[in-house]
C-alpha cells in the first residue's frame, strides 16, 4: 500500500498536536484557578502582595475570587485573571455595594474591573470597603 507524502505529513502533524495537547493537559497548563479555601486565598494574597498576612478572609462561593483583611485593616481583593489570580489593595477610590445578595467591588482601577463575590456577610465587607473612602475624607 502506497501512502501519499501529503497524507503522511498530515498524520505526523496530527500526532504531534495531540502529543503536545496531552502534555499540556498532564502538566495542567492553562487550567482555571479556583479558590476552595481560606488557606488557598491567603497563599494567593501573599503571592499578589508580598508579606500580606490575612486575619480575615471571605472566599467567593464559586472560587472566582476573595477579599481579605490584614491586622492593620488593609483590604486586598483577589480575582481570577486568565489562568492566574490578580490582587489589588483597596484604596479610597474603591467602592462596595450589594446587588442581589452579592458583593460588587469596584477597585477604582478601570483596568482591574468590577469583581462580584458571593460571600457570607457581604454587607459587612461592603461597609468596610466604603469605610476606606470615608477614612480618607475625614
Long-range contacts (C-beta under 8 A, 24 or more apart in sequence): 29-83, 30-83, 31-83, 32-80, 32-83, 33-80, 33-83, 33-84, 33-85, 34-63, 34-64, 35-59, 35-60, 35-63, 35-64, 35-65, 35-66, 35-78, 35-85, 36-63, 41-66, 41-68, 41-78, 42-68, 44-78, 44-85, 44-87, 45-76, 45-78, 45-87, 47-85, 47-87, 48-76, 48-78, 48-85, 48-86, 48-87, 48-88, 49-76, 49-87, 49-89, 52-76, 52-87, 58-117, 58-119, 58-120, 58-121, 58-125, 59-119, 60-117, 60-118, 60-119, 61-118, 61-119, 62-118, 64-117, 65-115, 65-117, 66-117, 67-103, 67-105, 67-117, 67-119, 67-125, 69-128, 75-128, 75-129, 75-132, 77-105, 77-107, 77-115, 79-112, 79-113, 79-115, 86-112, 88-112, 90-129, 90-132, 91-132, 92-132, 92-133, 92-135, 92-136, 92-137, 93-133, 94-129, 94-132, 94-133, 95-129, 95-130, 95-133, 96-125, 96-126, 96-127, 96-128, 96-129, 96-130, 97-126, 98-122, 98-123, 98-126, 105-129
